[in-house]
């Protein structure tokens, strides 16, 4: 997945009430700066369970932006994400580039994914992350009209290769730790392109969580925000304590 380079900024994200699939997250003040780990393109049988195992072992909550077609295929993984207290967001039905779609197809990508996730979990997502970070004026207006927040972008100030570019475990760890900042939303994946990377790359996750904690960070989830975050490319989202 290609990303836009973030505009320069240093902003500490404020706290907001998170709307989780399966229940609201607490917006109480954290005792340390928070990082928001986010995973796109899943769920996948190859990697999502592994990611969930590590997050559970490390007592970390994260945000999963699910592809609707994948959610339909692997509902047990979607339910596990919900049951283990993570936030679920919409990442379109089949990872289309929204500016290339008709308005009708953009609406279909959003609605079909929301309906599938709601059918599995009982609750529709409130967060939207567009594939490739590419939204459209129509799609942005539409998600707001149905009470969603987005598009949720990420912190990409340094510009190291992301996990989808297969830089190896050390490379992914360097990317995440270089992008770490209070309130930063970090882009990671558990499906699509990253599945072609060497299996050894997945060793990054536990080590990166430990490295961030050693730097004094805690971990939060993404919640809707009424104002854009300069730190995270103008995202209408904020990292809050789970």
N, C-alpha and C positions, 0 to 999 in steps of 0.2 A: 504494500500500500504506500503510495506516495503522499507526502504531506506538504502543506504550505509552511514556510518558515515563519515563525512567530515574530511579531513586532516586538521591539525592545520594551521591556517593562519590568518593574519590580513592584508588585502589589500583594499585600497579604489579604487573602480572601476572607471575607466576613462569614459569619455563620448563618445558616438558614435551616428550615425544617425539611428534612429529606423525605421524599415520598417513595418508600420502598415497595416493590412488589411483595406482598405478603405482610406489610405493616410499616409504619413510619419509623424513621431513625431518630434518635435523640440529637438535638442540636446544642446540647450542653457544651460549655467551653472545655476544650481539651487542655491538658497540662503540658503539651509540647506541640511544636509545629507539625502540621499534618500533610501527608502526601496521599494522593488518590491514585491507586493502581487501577487501571481500566483494561479490560480484555475484549477485543473485537473479533467478529467473524464466526464465533462459535454458535452453539456448542458443537464440539467434534468428539467422536469416540476415541480419537487418537490422543487428545491432549487435555480436554476439559477436566476429566476426572483427576488427572495428575495435578493440574493447577489447583483444583479444589482440595486435594489431599495436602498439598504444601501449605495453602492458606489456612487450613484447619490446624495443621501441626504448629504453625507459627502464630495462630490466633490473630489473623489479619482478615478484615472484611474488604471487599473490592467491589467494583462495578463492572458488570458484563453487558456489553452491547451486542445483542443477539441478532443473527441473520434469521429472518422468519422461516425460510425454507429449511434451515438446519434445525431450528426449534421444532418444527413439525416432525422431522425425522427422529429426533432424540428427546422426546418429552420427559423421560426420566432424568436426564441431565438438567433440563430446565427446572424441574421440581427440586432437584438437589441444590441447585444454585439458590433458589428461593428458601428452601428449608434451612440452609446453613447461614442465612442472614445476609446474603449479598444483595446488592441492588441490580435490577434488570432494566436495561434500556433497549430501545428500538434501533437497529442498524440496517433497516430496509429489508425487503424480501429476498433479493438475490444479488445484492451488492452492485447495483447499477449506478452509473454516474448521473446524478439527477439533472444537471444542466442539459444532458442529451435526451431527456425523456419529455414526452408530452405531459401537460398538466394532469390529464386523466391517469396516466401511468405513474406519475409521482404520487398522486393520492392513493393509488392502488398499492404501491410499495409500502406506504406508511400504514394504511388501514389493514391490509392483509397481515402484516407482522403484528400489529396491536391485537387483532382479533385472535391470532394463533396463540400469542403469549397469554392473553386473557383466558382463553379456553383451557390452557394447561394449568395456569397458576391461580386463576380467579380474579386477577387484577391486570389492567392494561398498564403499560409503561407510561411514565410521565416525562422521560428523557429521550431525546433523539440525537443520535450521532449519524451524520450523513457519510456514506462511503467516500473515501479519499478526502474527507473534510469539505466536500463540494456541495453546497446547498444551492437553492435558487430563491428568488424573491417569492415566487408562488408557494414553494414548500415551506419557507419560513412563516409566511402568513397563515398557511393552512395549519401547521402544527400549533401555532398560538391560538387559532380559533377553536381547537379541540382541547385546549388546556395543557398542551405539552410545552416543554422547555428545550431549546436547542438553537442551532446545532452545537452540541458539546464538542469542543475542540480539545487541545492539549498544549502542554508547554513544550516548545521545540526551539529553544533559544540557541543552544550550542550546535545542534545539527549533526550529532554523531549518527552513524548508521543504526536504524531501528532493528527490532528483532526480525521483521519480515524480510530484511536484507541479508539474513544469515551471517552475522558477524561473529558467531560463536558465543559461548557462555561469558567469557571475559569481555567481549565486545558489548553484549547486551547489558552486562552489569555496569560498564563504563558509561554507556548511553544513559541509563536510568540515574546513576549517581551524579553525572554531570548536569542532568536536567533538574535535579532535586532543588526545590525551593519551597518555602512555606506556602501551602495552598496549591502547589503544582498538581495538575492532572497529567498522569503519565500514560502514554499510548503503548499498549502491548496487545498481543494476539494469542488466541487459542484455536484458530482455524485458518483455512485458506492458505495463503502463501507460506506462512510459517511452518506448515506441515511438511514442506519439502526441505527444511533445514535439518542438519545432522541432529540426531537424538541427543547427543552430548550437550547441545546448546541449552537444553532445558535445565541443566544444572545451575543456570544463572539465578533461578527464582529464589530458592532458599538463601543462597549466599547474598543476593542483593537485599533481601529483607533484613538480614543480619547487618549488612553494611550500612543501611539507612538508619537502623536503630542505633548503631554505634555513633552515628553523626547527630543523634538526638531527635530523630523524627519518629512520629507515630503515624498510623495509617487510618484514613477516613474513606468515606464513600461520597459519590457525587450526588448533589441535591439541586433542584431548580433554584435559580436566582433571578430576581427582577432586573438586575443590572449586569452589564457585560464585564467580564474579567479580562483586563489587559494582559495579565500574566499568562492566561490560557487562550490567546488568540481571539479574544472577544466572546468567549463562551458565556452563554446564559446559564452557568452552572457554578457551583461552589463546593469545595471539599469540607465535609462536616464529620464530626465524631459519630461513629456508628452506635 
